[in-house]
Structure formats: structure tokens, C-alpha cells
Amino acid sequence: MGRFTYYLILTEEAPAQFKVKIESDVPLVTLHSAMESQADVRYSPILPAYLVPNETPPSPPSTPNTIAFLFAARPYQALGRLKPDLTLAEIEATFFTEGLASIIILNCGLERALALKALIGCSTVEFWSVRDGRLETPSVHSDPQPRTENVPPALEATRDDVLDVYIEQISASVTTLWTSYGVYFPEERPTLIRILQLTKDLIARHIELSKDKASIVKLRQSNAIISALVEISASLSYSVTQGTSGAVPIVSNRSPFPHHSLLGIGGEIRALTKFVRYVESAFKRRSAASIIDKQYSTKNVPVPHSIAKYESGPEYAFAPSVAEEFDCGGEFRDDEDVPLLVQFSLRHGFKESKFSITAASESLTAESLPAWTLMTLSHEMMHSRVRDIFQALFGTTWEDDDSPSQWDGFYQHFNQWYRDEQGSAVALAAGIRNAVMNFCLAMEREAAVGKVSRSDSERQVSRAEFLNAYLKHKRLATEIFVHFHDFYFAYAAQSKLYVMSLWASWTTVAAPVARPLEYLARTLATISSGTGTAPRAAFEGAAEILEEALDSLESVGFKSALFAEVRRLLKEPDRERCFARFKPAYYLIDQVRRYFASRSVASAIDRLETDPFADGSTIATEYAASVYVFGDVGKVVSPIRYSLNALVRQLSGEPAIGDLQWLTAWNSMVISSAGDESSVDT
């Protein structure tokens, strides 16, 4: 089946006078003509909703007589309910979109549109009459919205000129989002309440600091708070422009994304948000920071310190019969987290920061390709989890994150532990912190992974070397923590799938191309975690899996010069250099596995629990929303599992549809519809 994405185009020929048409290809000619005539043009892709196997759907009319826009919050279920009641002509005239107006029906009368609105429980429909290709006055038909009783208290001005700038910006954005979410995304209103509370806390902290005597330390703390307010304000602003554009009336709510300027990307934002909230809700089960602070700080265990002699062992292997250390103890729920604000970014691509997470804008058009799959979001989300872990381990707060007294204590404790040949038990929180520092020092002194123990003088570590090694290699240590969390929680420790996903996506990323040895060692260490085997055997086994994964990618058409470079690095003499990088990473990820794996958290994430690339495996099709039959999955409960299945089908070279834009919009439509099929649409 070929391409069958269409484009709904609105050209403003004169003020408030619009021409409507539908084209079968990206409207490059129309855009150029608009430049010559200085006319305003906006457009969005529309996708045929009901396909027939091995048949190309009929083309829509280039100039429809009417267009009904249904603002269904869960369009996948809504389309399933609509289909039995539609005539054949209506089925062929029904499309879905990536905007808030998630379903459109061409040449449908107003009375019929209102009946279909009632059928799916949709709160809003906008109706366009088109005469001679020109739009007449649109009409909007919305259900009354119930009055909200739990409106959060407003932010108050402080008379501090700097703070009040951000108070105004944040207040304005929250007000806009509160109103929009009430109609289009009510389950996101609690996020706004949490953001307002966080803002109040930051403002109060800043005001308290201003009362103290001025110092460079206080200035750093104040600037950190201002930076947080800047990020919150900017992220909320993006949420407004991306999440609320395309609302009714459509012609008055233009999207800032030029290639989605008519209907916006509100549906895509809803899909991203549901993906992120799904993972966040799982991690709420066990607060890593609370466990480190209240449990790992009081429990004494021996933590190995010799990387040169490190051999792993059964205590680090995945063992279903043994309870994970992270799951022991009391209830440590994390109900005080601040949900990440979600948006697309042309500049940042996939990236996580303290209060927001972005997806590459390419994912609006080609999410069905491994380079821009939504599964990359899972990796970025793990950065948020790992940030909490590092803050708990290293005491990083709004205070100085490298105060001399703090690092004096870390240094003294590390030296005692590092030089203790008996392997005495230490507080687990300190032991994990020491393991991170040990890794950083080993990366600074690659000779530390040799087979011969260093002399006592060589084992001396100065305080300056200690701190500098951490500052230099903290990023890599963090990435190892992140890789484990993504591999274990999102990919269910499926090694080949994880490697194929990583390296298929990394072919379009600058860093792996610039530093292939680092990314190779990170990959090998990650898929070795949980094996409990000696480092050399773990390395050899992981290298074999990686090469098989690259072969599999190439067999279905994913080729890159990066793969040849990886194979070169796995040959002598570079292979031994790779092992030198691998061994400290393997040591560290073993400690991460032992103390941060959690069946309690993992059980809340519906994943692919078996290898989708094993002979005879059908798991990649068992949880796929059929592109031909709506509502066949009952509950779309797991954005993770659905995204993984979509990814596996691409990595297997078995896409059902050859139209990337259609597949992208379909995947997002299904994820945006996650919820109980029996409940009504709102």
C-alpha cells in the first residue's frame, strides 16, 4: 500500500475570506504560490481512518461541501463506535488528524454531525460549510462545561521586579491551560496545580534568601531558583502554543508549527503526555530518594572497591526467586513529584530537563522510523529518575552542590573504604556513592582496570583528583544509571531488542558518531547487567549480541557507516581498549542493578517480557492495535508496550503500511486514546 496522507489547506485570499481545498501531496506548490501572492496559508495532514487490506482508500474530493470536526479526546475508541453507524460513503469520508479536532468527516450535514457527536460522547464539534471552494462562517456546537470547584489559589505579586516577571508569565500560561484542559484534557489539570505549588515554594525560598547577608553562595542559590522559574515559564509557554492551538474556532487558533498550522498538534501532545504520565505513575510506587535517605543510609553492606579484581557473581544476576533490595522495607511512595511538562522541539530533539521533556519534531512526521520512535522518550525520562538518585547520593539541593565541607566528608569516607582490603560493610548509600566515585576515578586512570594491582602510592587519591574526576565523568556515570533503568524497566532486559533500538536511533545523532567507543562500551555494559558473569565473559557475550543485532538491522535495510566503525572497534587492537572502558562500566552497572532493580515498579509497566526476535515469536503482533479493526484491544493500557510493538515491526522490516506520516499519526492516535474503552469520550 502506498502513500495516502492528504492535506487540508486553508488560504486566506482577503481578510476573513478563506479558500478550502484538499491536496494529495505536501502542498509545496501552494506554499510557493502563497509567497508570490502574499496570501496566508495554513494546512495540516489528514489521514483516512478506515482502511481495507491491500486496497488504497479512495481519494477525498479536492473541494468538499462541508467538513465536520469532532474534538474526540480518545479518537481510537470513537472511530470504533462510529464505524457500525456510518454508511459506506461516510466511512470513505472519515479521516483522523494529529490535532485536537481528532476526527473529521467530509460532506456530512450538520444534523448528522451532531448525531455522531452524541454517539461518541464528544463534547465539541465545529462545522464548516464550503460554497464554491470558499469557507462560510463556521459554527461551533459545544456541551456546557461544569463549573470547576477546585480552582487553585492565584500566585501573588511580591513587589520584586525580577520575581514578578515570572509570576505574571506563569500565571498567564496556567490560566490559558486551565481553561483549555477543562475542555480537551481534564486529567492534566492536577499537573497545573502541582506546578503552581512548586512555583510558590520557589518564590518563598527566593524571598527568604534575599533576607540573608549577601554572599556568593546566596547568589548562586538565588540564581538557581530564577533559572528554575525561567524553565517553568518557558515550558508552560510551549504547552500553551503546542497544546491549545487548533481549538475552536479553528481559524482563530493557528498552530505555531508551520506544517501543522491549521489543526495544530494537540492530539500529538496528548499522546506524549500520556506516555510520560504512564511511566511517571509506575515510578511513584517507590521513591528512590526516600529509599536512599531512610533505608540505604542505615543499612550496612560490603560494596566491592577493586575494579581490577572485580568478578561480578550470582548476587548480581537476575534471580526471579529473590526479592530485590530496592523493594524491601516499608512503603516509600513518591506522591510529591512534579510531572514533567511535555512538548516537541525543533532545536532540542529528544531531551529531558528538570521540569520538562521534549520529543524531536521529526516525530510528528516519521515517528514510525526507529530514529524518532517515542521509545526514545523512555530513555530521556530515566534521566529524571536518575537525577533524583544522584541528588540523594550527593546531597545536591538548591544549596551549593560542591560545598567544601560536603566533599571533605565524601573524600575521607571514600579513602577509608577504598583502602580497606577487608571489604568491611559500609552504609549502603555511602557505598553506592563510593562506587560512582570509583568508576569516575577509573575512567580518569584507565590503567585501574589492569590485572595487576597498583602500588599503595598509586592508590593514593588527592582531594582535588577526587572532585575533578567526579566533575569530569559524572555525565558518563549518570548515563550508565540511565541505561540500566531504561533497559530494565522499559525494555524488560531484552538485550537484542535494546541494542537494535539504540543503534538504529543513534545513526542520526551526532554524539555516538563523534564518540563511538564510549557509546559502544555503554551498550555492552548495559546488556551485560544481570548476567552475574566475570567481566571478560560478559564482554564477549555482549559483543556477540551487539554484532548479531547490527546484522539484523542491516538485513532489513538499516545501514550506516557507524555500524562498520563499531565492528572495527570490536577487533584488535581496539577491542582491548574497548574492554578497558567496559570493565569500570560493568562494575558500576552491577551495583545499579543490585540496588535499583525493582519488580514492584516494573510490574506497573506493561512491556514485552519475551524476546520479540526469537524464532516463532508473535509478541510483536499480539498487542498491536489493528489498522483495520477498531477497538480490538479493549484497553490500550500501555504506551510503552504499544510503542515497543510498533518499533519491533519496523526493526523486523514488516510495516503494514508504507506511508510514514499515516503510521506516525496512527501510533500517536492510539496512544493518545489510552484508557478504558467503556467510558465515554470527553
C-alpha atoms as one frame of an Amber mdcrd trajectory, in Angstrom:
protein
   0.000   0.000   0.000   1.390   3.383  -0.975   1.013   6.901   0.322  -2.428
   8.123   1.183  -1.869  11.063   3.524  -3.820  14.119   2.374  -3.539  17.774
   3.327  -6.388  20.086   4.273  -5.389  23.594   3.167  -6.872  26.962   4.084
  -5.747  30.021   2.104  -6.767  33.499   3.264  -7.325  35.351  -0.017  -8.586
  38.506   1.746  -9.215  39.375   5.401 -11.550  36.693   6.836 -12.105  35.187
   3.363 -10.758  31.654   3.086 -10.407  29.177   0.266 -10.604  25.479   1.235
  -9.049  22.590  -0.664  -7.570  19.138  -0.151  -4.367  18.021  -1.859  -2.795
  14.582  -2.110   0.789  15.690  -1.604   2.753  18.068   0.579   1.488  21.452
  -0.702   4.855  22.869  -1.787   3.419  24.476  -4.932   0.588  26.057  -2.942
   3.078  27.413  -0.409   5.199  28.979  -3.132   2.164  30.497  -4.815   1.128
  31.979  -1.478   4.534  33.629  -1.185   4.122  35.190  -4.623   0.631  36.482
  -3.831   1.461  37.280  -0.182  -1.507  35.181   0.923  -1.660  33.462   4.285
  -1.729  29.664   4.043  -2.219  27.126   6.774  -2.571  23.370   6.437  -2.466
  20.049   8.266  -2.281  16.385   7.266  -5.497  14.369   7.355  -5.422  10.564
   7.302  -8.092   8.116   6.076  -9.441   6.354   9.144 -10.853   3.133   7.744
  -8.570   1.019   5.589  -9.205  -2.199   3.691  -6.337  -4.712   3.458  -4.332
  -4.433   0.229  -6.520  -1.614  -1.075  -5.690   2.053  -1.429  -8.501   4.151
   0.042 -10.453   6.350  -2.383  -9.296   9.925  -2.751 -11.317  12.634  -0.986
 -12.864  15.440  -3.034 -10.437  18.291  -3.684 -13.165  20.730  -2.618 -15.602
  19.318  -0.034 -19.021  20.841   0.529 -18.881  20.503   4.318 -16.402  19.464
   6.981 -17.371  18.307  10.471 -14.559  18.490  13.038 -15.122  16.197  16.027
 -12.954  17.018  19.056 -12.800  13.463  20.418 -10.345  13.071  23.309  -9.930
   9.343  22.568 -10.320   9.049  18.817  -9.311   5.374  18.516 -12.300   4.238
  20.572 -14.517   6.905  18.995 -13.769   5.648  15.483 -14.606   2.129  16.637
 -18.006   3.294  17.886 -18.711   5.316  14.767 -17.968   2.681  12.133 -21.080
   0.466  12.575 -23.324   3.532  12.215 -21.638   5.006   9.135 -22.669   4.455
   5.523 -20.004   3.327   3.052 -19.774   6.887   1.716 -19.293   8.223   5.250
 -16.650   5.618   6.008 -14.678   6.732   2.954 -15.087  10.379   4.016 -13.830
   9.902   7.595 -10.298  10.962   8.500  -8.250  11.345  11.664  -5.693  14.049
  12.455  -2.887  14.938  14.854  -4.800  17.901  16.270  -7.413  18.448  18.958
 -10.007  18.125  16.187  -9.041  14.472  16.059 -11.728  13.205  13.635 -13.105
  14.931  10.545 -15.928  13.829   8.262 -16.309  15.338   4.805 -19.633  16.149
   3.140 -21.560  15.434   6.317 -24.656  17.517   7.145 -24.854  19.452  10.407
 -27.705  17.383  11.825 -25.818  14.183  11.051 -22.638  15.601  12.580 -24.450
  16.429  15.810 -25.911  12.917  15.954 -22.435  11.397  15.563 -21.123  13.791
  18.232 -23.739  12.438  20.638 -22.979   8.848  19.660 -19.336   9.046  20.767
 -19.932  11.345  23.729 -17.785  14.087  22.201 -18.226  17.483  23.844 -17.444
  19.716  20.847 -17.942  19.791  17.093 -17.068  22.566  14.665 -18.939  22.622
  11.355 -17.751  24.195   8.104 -19.934  24.872   5.082 -17.920  25.369   1.896
 -19.516  27.054  -1.126 -17.612  27.236  -4.412 -14.453  26.336  -2.548 -14.788
  29.176  -0.041 -15.439  28.862   3.667 -18.665  30.283   5.018 -18.986  31.271
   8.681 -18.113  28.207  10.805 -20.406  27.139  13.629 -19.298  25.636  16.951
 -21.508  23.275  18.976 -20.200  22.548  22.474 -21.706  20.943  25.548 -21.846
  23.186  28.636 -18.776  22.733  30.811 -19.412  22.034  34.507 -18.249  24.721
  36.883 -14.950  23.834  38.491 -14.884  23.916  42.276 -11.176  23.226  42.883
  -9.590  26.191  41.124  -6.104  26.595  42.672  -5.247  29.816  44.510  -3.651
  32.511  42.380   0.010  33.494  42.594   0.533  36.851  44.285   2.844  39.664
  43.254   5.897  40.117  45.512   6.987  43.640  44.505  10.288  42.103  43.495
  10.677  43.206  39.868  12.500  40.034  38.793  10.179  37.570  40.501   7.062
  39.382  39.368   8.070  38.966  35.713   7.889  35.196  36.093   4.817  35.287
  38.324   2.938  37.101  35.557   4.193  34.786  32.810   3.432  31.597  34.733
   0.019  32.853  35.857  -0.982  33.757  32.295   0.102  30.384  30.903  -1.593
  28.393  33.676  -4.844  30.318  33.158  -4.857  29.533  29.440  -4.044  25.865
  30.032  -6.601  25.509  32.835  -9.393  26.653  30.537  -8.216  24.531  27.606
  -7.656  21.399  29.691 -11.160  21.716  31.105 -12.488  21.000  27.606  -9.800
  18.954  25.878  -7.593  17.331  28.535  -9.178  17.479  32.018  -6.896  14.834
  33.533  -3.953  17.242  33.138  -5.356  19.887  35.479  -3.647  18.300  38.537
  -0.314  18.922  36.797  -1.073  22.645  36.764  -1.889  22.553  40.489   1.475
  20.912  41.221   3.298  23.454  39.032   1.653  26.359  40.870   2.604  24.884
  44.250   6.197  24.400  43.116   6.302  27.989  41.868   5.053  29.265  45.218
   7.690  27.228  47.048  10.472  28.568  44.829   9.305  32.153  45.279   9.134
  31.742  49.049  12.652  30.276  49.087  13.973  33.155  46.994  12.382  35.723
  49.303  13.958  34.054  52.349  17.372  34.110  50.712  17.017  37.827  49.985
  16.770  38.452  53.732  20.203  36.951  54.399  23.514  38.711  54.149  24.723
  38.862  50.561  27.358  36.313  49.583  28.484  34.428  46.518  26.857  31.273
  47.913  23.493  33.016  48.351  23.809  34.492  44.871  24.304  31.026  43.392
  21.255  29.740  45.228  19.120  32.694  44.117  20.251  32.311  40.516  19.408
  28.592  40.618  15.859  29.438  41.701  15.497  32.067  38.976  16.742  29.521
  36.424  14.065  27.094  37.624  11.362  29.752  37.257  12.633  30.558  33.759
  12.386  26.889  32.748   8.904  26.506  34.227   7.689  29.646  32.462   9.212
  28.635  29.118   7.830  25.101  29.325   4.339  26.341  30.183   4.509  28.734
  27.248   5.339  25.840  24.909   2.464  23.869  26.426   0.132  26.733  25.524
   1.322  27.208  21.955   1.516  23.493  21.132  -1.266  22.012  23.243  -4.059
  24.549  22.815  -3.716  25.662  19.179  -6.222  24.126  16.810  -9.025  24.598
  19.355 -12.384  26.106  18.399 -12.798  28.259  16.456 -10.086  26.677  14.308
  -9.426  29.698  12.096  -8.697  31.799  15.202  -6.265  29.322  16.798  -3.406
  28.908  14.360  -0.622  26.497  15.344   2.973  27.781  15.504   4.138  24.584
  13.744   4.093  25.682  10.078   3.451  22.158   8.744   0.551  21.703  11.191
  -0.604  25.308  11.144  -4.314  24.630  10.559  -5.310  21.960  13.092  -2.270
  22.037  15.376  -0.707  19.101  17.203  -2.905  18.894  20.294  -3.534  15.180
  19.749   0.188  14.504  19.479   0.819  16.452  22.698  -1.866  14.375  24.392
  -0.070  11.188  23.209   3.312  12.377  24.503   1.766  13.376  27.804   0.034
  10.027  28.297   3.279   8.215  27.504   5.160  10.259  30.111   2.439  10.069
  32.776   2.266   6.286  32.358   5.951   5.889  33.231   5.778   8.508  35.993
   2.876   6.697  37.637   4.903   3.465  37.765   7.866   5.143  39.449   5.594
   6.706  42.056   5.378   3.254  43.644   8.885   3.534  45.106  10.693   6.803
  45.760  14.399   6.284  45.072  15.327   9.383  47.083  13.349   8.223  50.133
  14.817   4.724  49.991  18.351   6.110  49.813  17.710   8.575  52.615  15.736
   6.367  55.015  16.823   2.823  54.204  20.130   2.738  52.350  21.689   5.260
  54.738  21.144   2.967  57.728  21.798  -0.465  56.215  25.434  -1.634  56.228
  26.660  -3.908  53.443  30.046  -4.537  51.805  30.407  -2.832  48.412  33.357
  -4.028  46.267  36.056  -1.444  45.606  38.650  -3.190  43.423  37.675  -2.802
  39.787  40.868  -4.585  38.681  39.864  -7.712  40.605  36.111  -7.372  40.144
  34.430 -10.617  39.049  30.690  -9.948  39.488  28.859 -13.074  40.665  25.454
 -14.620  41.346  24.443 -11.852  43.744  24.291  -9.500  40.737  22.364 -11.845
  38.441  18.652 -11.512  37.796  17.041 -14.120  40.052  13.228 -14.310  39.987
  13.157 -16.185  43.298  14.979 -13.453  45.235  13.373 -10.194  46.354  15.117
  -7.100  45.060  16.872  -4.945  47.652  15.042  -1.861  46.359  11.666  -3.452
  47.153  12.494  -4.312  50.764  11.414  -2.205  53.727   8.382  -0.002  54.159
   6.166   1.927  51.787   8.143   4.634  50.038   5.659   6.121  47.594   6.559
   9.273  45.735   3.388  11.362  45.692   5.179  14.716  45.792   6.739  14.539
  42.349   6.178  17.345  39.840   5.020  15.899  36.489   7.200  16.805  33.525
   5.759  19.276  31.032   5.810  17.773  27.551   6.377  19.331  24.136   8.057
  18.907  20.756  11.260  20.736  19.935  12.868  21.560  16.607  16.081  22.571
  18.390  16.472  20.155  21.318  15.047  16.960  19.819  14.674  14.294  22.495
  15.828  15.913  25.729  14.925  15.958  29.424  15.441  18.809  31.846  14.377
  19.310  35.433  10.782  20.326  34.691  10.168  19.345  31.067  10.823  16.753
  28.408  10.853  17.230  24.643  10.445  14.941  21.657  12.049  15.578  18.286
   9.776  17.464  15.926  10.617  14.811  13.304   8.414  12.503  15.377   5.394
  14.440  14.105   6.033  13.063  10.623   8.270   9.994  10.962   7.785   8.570
  14.477   7.376   5.184  12.820  11.110   5.200  11.988  13.451   3.924  14.739
  15.396   7.198  14.733  12.343   9.090  16.005  10.333   6.460  17.863   8.560
   7.576  21.027  10.570   4.879  22.842  13.400   7.405  22.947  11.240   9.260
  25.467  11.675   6.364  27.907  15.447   6.920  27.933  15.019  10.653  28.489
  12.509  10.046  31.278  15.017   7.872  33.124  17.240  10.936  33.404  14.613
  12.421  35.709  14.651   9.304  37.899  18.454   9.204  37.963  18.664  12.907
  38.832  16.698  12.153  41.996  19.109   9.302  42.802  22.204  11.462  42.367
  20.681  14.273  44.402  20.042  11.813  47.221  23.534  10.285  46.981  25.498
  13.516  46.646  23.278  15.919  48.582  22.651  18.205  45.629  19.867  20.620
  46.522  19.201  24.294  45.968  22.257  24.694  48.202  25.851  24.559  46.955
  26.315  21.235  45.200  30.061  21.052  45.833  30.490  22.756  49.197  33.959
  22.123  50.704  32.651  20.517  53.913  30.399  18.134  51.972  33.187  16.984
  49.694  35.641  16.745  52.584  33.330  14.159  54.135  32.834  12.290  50.860
  36.600  12.235  50.272  37.502  10.977  53.742  34.888   8.223  53.651  35.933
   7.164  50.150  39.606   6.936  51.130  38.808   4.713  54.120  36.613   2.465
  52.001  38.988   2.414  49.018  41.982   1.358  51.128  40.102  -1.227  53.186
  41.384  -4.574  51.916  38.955  -6.456  54.180  35.872  -5.182  52.362  34.123
  -4.043  55.531  30.449  -3.192  55.447  29.519   0.454  54.980  26.256   2.354
  54.903  24.743   1.341  51.575  24.041   4.914  50.442  27.700   5.796  51.031
  28.789   2.557  49.358  26.836   3.335  46.190  28.244   6.866  46.169  31.743
   5.428  46.567  31.105   3.053  43.650  30.200   6.049  41.467  33.387   7.815
  42.549  35.413   4.660  41.976  34.084   4.479  38.437  34.916   8.139  37.794
  38.484   7.667  39.060  38.880   4.502  36.979  37.792   6.371  33.867  40.349
   9.049  34.714  43.015   6.372  35.233  42.192   3.693  32.672  45.148   1.658
  33.967  42.986   0.896  37.001  41.277  -1.891  35.084  44.512  -3.797  34.589
  45.099  -7.229  36.034  47.955  -6.168  38.303  47.108  -4.320  41.486  48.603
  -0.854  41.773  51.075   0.009  44.490  49.990   1.730  47.688  51.340   5.046
  46.460  49.480   4.653  43.166  46.298   4.043  45.129  46.568   7.440  46.797
  43.872   9.823  45.634  44.122  13.531  46.359  41.025  15.519  47.183  41.467
  17.606  44.034  41.766  14.478  41.891  38.722  13.024  43.638  36.485  16.028
  42.925  37.831  16.654  39.428  37.280  13.039  38.413  33.654  13.285  39.502
  33.036  16.556  37.705  34.673  15.197  34.541  32.987  11.784  34.445  29.681
  12.406  36.243  27.875  12.614  32.890  29.057   9.150  31.881  28.229   7.694
  35.313  24.761   9.208  35.023  24.273   7.694  31.569  25.136   4.233  32.914
  22.437   4.609  35.590  20.019   5.829  32.899  20.828   2.966  30.540  20.160
   0.406  33.233  16.810   1.948  34.154  15.711   2.098  30.507  16.962  -1.431
  29.738  15.376  -2.953  32.841  12.126  -1.018  33.237  11.123  -0.163  29.648
  12.725  -2.984  27.639  12.365  -5.783  30.245  16.093  -6.576  29.812  15.578
  -7.788  26.231  19.179  -7.420  25.052  18.876  -7.714  21.285  15.797  -5.516
  21.093  17.513  -2.879  23.229  20.671  -2.881  21.107  18.724  -2.669  17.851
  16.629   0.190  19.193  19.674   2.123  20.418  21.845   1.786  17.363  19.047
   2.302  14.848  18.323   5.631  16.549  21.948   6.634  17.122  22.724   6.711
  13.400  21.122  10.171  13.263  22.704  11.503  16.480  25.987  13.428  16.482
  27.436  12.205  19.798  27.671   8.449  19.012  29.311   9.278  15.694  31.805
  11.568  17.448  32.453   9.200  20.408  31.649   5.671  19.170  33.928   3.931
  21.684  32.087   5.492  24.625  28.682   4.513  23.267  29.891   1.016  22.440
  31.198   0.450  25.980  27.956   1.839  27.456  25.885  -0.538  25.344  27.966
  -3.604  26.182  27.909  -2.865  29.900  24.133  -2.347  29.867  23.215  -5.621
  28.204  25.732  -7.423  30.458  23.952  -6.269  33.605  22.169  -9.039  35.428
  24.314 -11.810  33.916  26.463 -12.238  37.031  29.347 -13.444  34.875  33.026
 -12.452  35.047  33.870  -9.253  33.145  35.711 -10.906  30.243  32.951 -13.444
  29.641  30.297 -10.744  29.991  32.131  -8.573  27.470  32.469 -11.377  24.944
  28.806 -12.365  25.267  27.589  -8.780  24.938  29.801  -8.145  21.904  28.302
 -11.192  20.200  24.740  -9.950  20.884  25.624  -6.493  19.583  27.090  -7.812
  16.341  24.034 -10.031  15.812  21.810  -7.002  16.389  23.717  -4.937  13.807
  23.459  -7.814  11.329  19.700  -7.941  11.916  19.354  -4.211  11.346  21.269
  -4.398   8.096  19.237  -7.389   6.911  16.079  -5.241   6.908  17.676  -2.180
   5.326  19.007  -0.154   8.269  22.589   0.560   7.204  25.124   3.064   8.495
  28.855   3.724   8.403  28.573   3.847  12.193  27.983   0.082  12.247  31.253
  -0.523  10.379  33.053   1.656  12.911  31.574  -0.352  15.786  32.752  -3.599
  14.191  36.226  -2.117  13.742  36.349  -1.164  17.428  35.487  -4.756  18.330
  38.604  -6.020  16.541  42.147  -5.934  17.889  43.899  -3.766  18.870  40.820
  -1.611  19.651  38.915  -4.498  21.206  41.168  -4.459  24.276  40.826  -0.700
  24.540  37.047  -1.182  24.458  37.299  -3.771  27.231  39.284  -1.275  29.316
  36.306   1.094  29.049  33.812  -1.702  29.562  35.167  -3.058  32.844  34.583
   0.035  35.051  31.153   0.487  33.434  30.280  -3.167  34.102  31.387  -2.783
  37.722  29.171   0.277  38.172  26.108  -1.062  36.392  26.285  -4.214  38.535
  25.868  -2.025  41.623  23.000  -0.156  39.961  21.309  -3.449  39.100  21.668
  -4.852  42.587  20.298  -1.823  44.407  17.859  -0.161  41.973  16.131  -3.006
  40.122  12.517  -3.172  41.316   9.898  -5.751  40.478   7.350  -3.554  42.236
   7.930  -0.709  39.773   8.443  -2.968  36.748   5.142  -4.753  37.395   3.335
  -1.443  36.805   4.784  -1.170  33.280   3.223  -3.458  30.682   6.168  -4.397
  28.435   7.412  -7.084  26.044   8.505  -9.734  28.547   9.930 -12.157  25.976
  12.354 -11.735  23.091  10.401 -10.453  20.059  13.218 -11.629  17.772  13.164
 -15.250  18.944  12.180 -17.822  16.312   8.413 -18.127  16.076   7.729 -15.167
  18.368   4.410 -13.430  17.718   4.559 -10.991  20.620   5.013  -8.021  18.306
   1.550  -8.583  16.857  -0.278  -9.700  19.976  -0.537  -6.172  21.351  -0.904
  -4.138  18.175  -3.975  -2.008  17.590  -5.138  -3.273  14.215  -5.079  -0.715
  11.444  -8.189  -2.388  10.047 -10.301  -3.213  13.109 -11.040  -0.539  15.707
 -11.478  -1.264  19.386  -9.929  -4.727  19.130  -7.585  -4.240  22.085 -10.219
  -3.354  24.696  -7.851  -1.366  26.844  -4.796   0.378  25.451  -3.175   0.265
  28.857   0.489   0.591  27.977   2.012   3.272  25.753   5.343   1.531  26.407
   4.222  -1.840  25.085   2.344  -0.366  22.159   5.356   1.762  21.146   7.666
  -1.235  21.517   5.462  -3.328  19.258   5.392  -0.586  16.644   9.182  -0.328
  16.893   9.665  -4.092  16.603   7.586  -4.199  13.437   9.856  -1.568  11.900
  13.035  -3.287  13.095  11.714  -6.542  11.631  11.105  -4.938   8.250   7.394
  -5.732   8.421   5.484  -2.442   8.399   1.856  -2.932   7.422   1.733   0.496
   5.791   4.318   2.269   3.651   3.112   5.780   4.495   5.300   7.098   7.332
   3.052  10.063   8.084  -0.034   7.845   8.301   1.722   5.334  10.574   3.070
   8.133  12.759  -0.350   9.710  13.187  -1.933   6.295  13.789   0.519   5.354
  16.547   0.024   8.686  18.290  -3.755   8.474  17.899  -3.832   5.090  19.633
  -1.547   6.217  22.474  -3.490   9.462  22.917  -6.612   7.321  23.339  -5.215
   5.234  26.195  -7.979   4.495  28.692 -10.957   2.332  29.492 -12.961   1.695
  26.319 -16.207   1.551  28.267 -16.039   5.140  29.491 -17.430   7.993  27.429
 -15.337  10.434  25.469 -14.940  13.919  26.903
